[in-house]
Amino acid sequence: MQTAKDRLIVALDVDSREEALAIVQAVGKNCGTFKIGMQLHNSVGFAITEEIIALGYPVFLDLKFHDIPNTVAKASAVVTGKSVSMFTLHASGGKSMMARAAEEAKQKASTMNKDIPLVLAVTILTSMNQKTLNEEVGMDGSVEHNVLRLAKVAEEAGVGGVVASPQEISLIRQACSENFKIVTPGVRPLWADANDQARTMTPEEAMTAGADYLVVGRPITASANPAESAQKIIEEMEKGLQQRQLR
Ligand SMILES: O=C(O)c1cc(=O)[nH]c(=O)n1[C@@H]1O[C@H](COP(=O)(O)O)[C@@H](O)[C@H]1O
C-alpha cells in the first residue's frame, strides 16, 4: 500500500542541474517521485533524469508529447529507454497516437527487461478555465465534460492514467476503471499562492477525492523551507487518505 509520501511528486521546474539537485537533496526524504518538465529537460537534457534515477529516485518525465502517432511512439520508446517511471502525452493528440505510444513503451520496456512506465495522458490543463477552453481553444462544453471525454478515450487507447485537476477526480473515478491512475497538479494548500493554476484543491481534498498522485511544484520549491513545506503537504495528504479509507 502506497503511503502519502509515495504519492507526492515534486516538480523540479528550474533551469539548472545545481538548482534541481539542491531541491532533490532538500526534499528527497519527503516525496516519492521527482518530475522533470520541459524547462529543466530543455536546459540540461537527459543527464539530469539519469542523475536523479542514479541517486535512487523515480523520475516522471513530463514532456507532454503531442504529434503524429509515429513520432510520439518513437519518442515514447526513447524516454522508456531512459528508465523513467512515468511520462506524459496530450490526450488531445487522439486515440491512435496514445495507443501507439503505450504499445511502444511496453515493447521497449520488455526488450530492456524493465518495468513499463506509467503513460499519462494530459486532459485539460489545470491552468484553464471554462472561458479559455471555449473561447480560445475552441472546445465546446464544460471543462468537466471534456476532461471526462478525453479520459475515456485515453483508457480505451490503453494508456495507464491521466493528468487532470483535482476537481475532476470523482467524475473520472466513476467513469474509468479502478486501476486507471489519476495524477493531479493544481494542488494548493491553503497557505500557498494559486499562481497560474485555475482549478485547484488542497492536498487533503485531492486525496479524499481519490487521487493516486499529487504533483506539487512552487508551494514546495519556492518556499523558504522546501523540506518543511513538503512534510506539511504529506501530513495534509495523510488526512485525506484516512478520510478515503473511512468511506
Ligand atoms: O502535466 C503536468 O504535470 C501538468 C498538467 C497540468 O494540467 N497542470 C500542471 O500544472 N502540470 C504541471 O504540474 C506542475 C505544477 O506546478 P506548480 O503549479 O508549481 O505546483 C508544473 O510542473 C506543471 O507543468
The ligand as an SDF file (V2000), in Angstrom:
LIG
                    3D

 24 25  0  0  0  0  0  0  0  0999 V2000
    1.4420   17.5090  -16.7890 O   0  0  0  0  0  0  0  0  0  0  0  0
    1.5990   18.1550  -15.7500 C   0  0  0  0  0  0  0  0  0  0  0  0
    2.3560   17.7810  -14.8720 O   0  0  0  0  0  0  0  0  0  0  0  0
    0.7370   19.3500  -15.5500 C   0  0  0  0  0  0  0  0  0  0  0  0
   -0.5120   19.3120  -16.1610 C   0  0  0  0  0  0  0  0  0  0  0  0
   -1.4630   20.2950  -15.8540 C   0  0  0  0  0  0  0  0  0  0  0  0
   -2.6050   20.2650  -16.3240 O   0  0  0  0  0  0  0  0  0  0  0  0
   -1.1190   21.2700  -14.9830 N   0  0  0  0  0  0  0  0  0  0  0  0
    0.1260   21.3640  -14.4110 C   0  0  0  0  0  0  0  0  0  0  0  0
    0.3590   22.2830  -13.6040 O   0  0  0  0  0  0  0  0  0  0  0  0
    1.0780   20.4160  -14.7300 N   0  0  0  0  0  0  0  0  0  0  0  0
    2.4490   20.5320  -14.1710 C   0  0  0  0  0  0  0  0  0  0  0  0
    2.3990   20.4410  -12.7410 O   0  0  0  0  0  0  0  0  0  0  0  0
    3.3300   21.3350  -12.1530 C   0  0  0  0  0  0  0  0  0  0  0  0
    2.5880   22.2580  -11.2260 C   0  0  0  0  0  0  0  0  0  0  0  0
    3.4880   23.1290  -10.6070 O   0  0  0  0  0  0  0  0  0  0  0  0
    3.0180   24.1690   -9.5070 P   0  0  0  0  0  0  0  0  0  0  0  0
    1.8910   24.9750  -10.0930 O   0  0  0  0  0  0  0  0  0  0  0  0
    4.2390   24.9970   -9.2640 O   0  0  0  0  0  0  0  0  0  0  0  0
    2.5750   23.3620   -8.3030 O   0  0  0  0  0  0  0  0  0  0  0  0
    4.0650   22.0390  -13.2770 C   0  0  0  0  0  0  0  0  0  0  0  0
    5.2920   21.3610  -13.4870 O   0  0  0  0  0  0  0  0  0  0  0  0
    3.1700   21.8470  -14.4980 C   0  0  0  0  0  0  0  0  0  0  0  0
    3.9040   21.7020  -15.6920 O   0  0  0  0  0  0  0  0  0  0  0  0
  1  2  2  0
  2  3  1  0
  2  4  1  0
  4  5  2  0
  4 11  1  0
  5  6  1  0
  6  7  2  0
  6  8  1  0
  8  9  1  0
  9 10  2  0
  9 11  1  0
 11 12  1  0
 12 13  1  0
 12 23  1  0
 13 14  1  0
 14 15  1  0
 14 21  1  0
 15 16  1  0
 16 17  1  0
 17 18  2  0
 17 19  1  0
 17 20  1  0
 21 22  1  0
 21 23  1  0
 23 24  1  0
M  END
$$$$
